[in-house]
Amino acid sequence: MKTLCALGLTFILAGVATMRSQNAPASSTPSAPAAAEIVPQGQNSLPAGSLLYIRLDTPVSTASSKVHQAVKAHVVRQIFTGNQVAVPLGATLEGEIAQIHQSANPDDPAVLVINFTQLTLPGEKPLKISGHLFKIENARETVLKDGTIQGVRASDLGSTYVSKGLEKLSQQLPSLSSVIGGFEKKQVGTPDTAISYPQGTDMQVRLDKPLPVEKTFAPAAAEELPGPILNAVTQVLATAPQRSSTQKGTPGDPINLVIVGNEQQVREAFSKAGWDVPAEKQNQSVLKTVQAVVQGRGYDTAPISNLYLFKRPQDLAYEKMLNTFAMRHHLRLWRSPARTADGREIWLGAAVHDTGFDIHPGVASHATSPYLDAERAKVGADLIDTGLVAATQLVTPPHPLSHGTTGTGGAWETDGKLLVIDLK
């Protein structure tokens, strides 16, 4: 049985390689450097092309939803025009499912179309909007230019590749065919190509036409840190390392976050923001990781590797995934040696977005987005949305970084600033 498992894992790893093109990151541009979306200030309107960052309140699925079913979502990232908030947290979007197509064969992808047609700002009358779905964060599916969601094909999933390999192995070893069949059923499973998004799925809607703005709102958190907090953070950054490293000393992810708050506050904020704590790297979690890769699905508490700062591995780690192991937001936090004047802890963090698989000689890991500032903004926006953030501010450390490469050769770039998040 051990030999069979080893052979199965060989097929699984080969299947991972075939998924590289499926999970290749789409071309994108970096988001706003702060924890909000910033758009040019027009004549009382948001220009066409502005992005609304939203989170689903209504689960949708090609397996269970119906055409014309109502769909609701809410805004999770403030949109600023100048120094004013034009679209605040708590604004809601409403629309409906316009089209559903279920996959009929392995080469036939499922299709889902959601049209959002109404935006309601707090205390205001609903506004009609013209826009289309632009992106679904960390989704294995593709969003076409017109907003249509196109599902994955069963023939492209690693499980299909592995099943074919195990079938050939069964033919070569007929005496083990029943054992191989049991292994396939338990570890590989049946491909699921339905498009299914639970409540809490993060999406982006792009405006096709300008959106009138008649009222502005107060920011959800202060835009400047209190003086004592800023002084304490500045002192930490004066001597702190700017990059994490592997245990062998190879440079790792750059530091792009600072969080001020005690451990309980940090844990509460990330939990409320929908981020998960990675599992310890053990046999069971590794097996679940392999299954997620093969079956083309997510594993929201997948283990992550250790990186080091202050000569120790991360003290806390969080990740956010949807329905594919290939893509996830994740970060590591290290407790710094210093505290604020009122005794609160100061944490340094490195946030990175995994966007696919990077498999080449000597390397089998995640590919990462080069835009570190966009991931910095994602973390800040998610925490501000919890209502647990008092203030945020971008701070430039001494000798700021601008660009470099990861330990596996991937490029990254940044404006060199760190987002400081002061928790209430």
C-alpha positions, 0 to 999 in steps of 0.5 A: 500500500505504501508503494501504491501511495508513492505511485499515486503521489507521483501522478499527483505531482505530474497533475500539478504541473499540468495545472500551471496553465489553468491557474496562471495569474491573469494580467493585472495592475496594482491597486491603490497603495492605501487601504481604500480605492482612490479615484479621480474626483469628477464633477459629482460622479465616479468615472466609468472604470471605477471598481467597487470591492464587494462581498457576497451576502447571497450564496450562488451556485450553478448547481442550486441557484435559479435565473432571476434569483436576487443577489445581494452584496455589500461594499468592503472597501471605501472609495475616496474622491479627493479627501472625501468618501464617496462610497462608504463601507456598508453600501449595498449592491443588489442584482440578479442571476441573469444566466446559468449553464451547468456543465454537460460533459468534461469539455463543457464549462459551467457558466454564470452571469450576475448583473448588479443594477442597484447601489444603496448608500447608507441613508440614501435612496437606491442608485441605478448603476451600469457595470459588470463583474470584473474579478472574483478574488482567488477563484479558479473560474475565469471572468470574461470581459463582459462579466460572464463567469466561465467555470473550469473544465473537468478535462483540465483538472488534476484529478482527471489527469491522475485518474487516467494515470491510475487507470493505466497503472491498474491495467499494468497491475491487475492484481492491485486493481481493487486497491488502486480503485479504492485509493482513487475513490478516496484520495482523488474523488469525482471532479466538481466543476460547478460554479459555487460561491458562498456568502463572504466571497470577495468580488470586484464590479467595474462601472461601465458608466459614471456614477453620480455622487451627491453626498460624501461620508466620513472615513471608517478610520482615522487617516493619521496615527496618534503621535505616540503610536507613530513615534513608537513605530518609527523607532521599531522600523529604525532597526528592524529587518526589512525582509524575512528569511528562510531558516538558512538565511535566504531572503524571503518576503519583504515587510509591508505591514505594521499592526499595533495591538495585543495578540487577542486584538489581532486574533479577533480582527483577523477572525472577524475579517474572515481570515483563517489560521493555517494548520500545522504541517503534519501528515494529515494537513499535507495529504489534504493539501495534495487532495485540494491540488488534485481536485482543483478546490480550496483548502482554507487552513492549508499549512504554510512554510516558516519564514524568520524575523528576529531569528525566529519563525512567525508568531502568527499567520493568516490566509484567505482562500476561495475554491482553489489551492493555487490562489490565496492571500496570506501573511505572517506576523512577528512580534517586535521587541518594542511596545507602545507607551501604553504597553501595546505590542507592535507586530511586523508583517509580510503579506503576499498574494499567491496567484498560481503554481511555480514549477521549474527545475528545483522549485515547486511552490506558489507563484506570487503577485509582484504587486506587494502594495496591492496586498498591503491594501487588501489586508488594510481594507479587510481589517478596516471593514471589521470596525476594529481599526482606529487609524491607519497610515502609510509610513516610509522606513529608513532606506525603503525597498523598491524591488527584488526577487523572492527566494524562488526567483519571482519578481516583486515591487513596492513603493517602499512604504509600510501600512501601519494599522492601529487597532482599537 
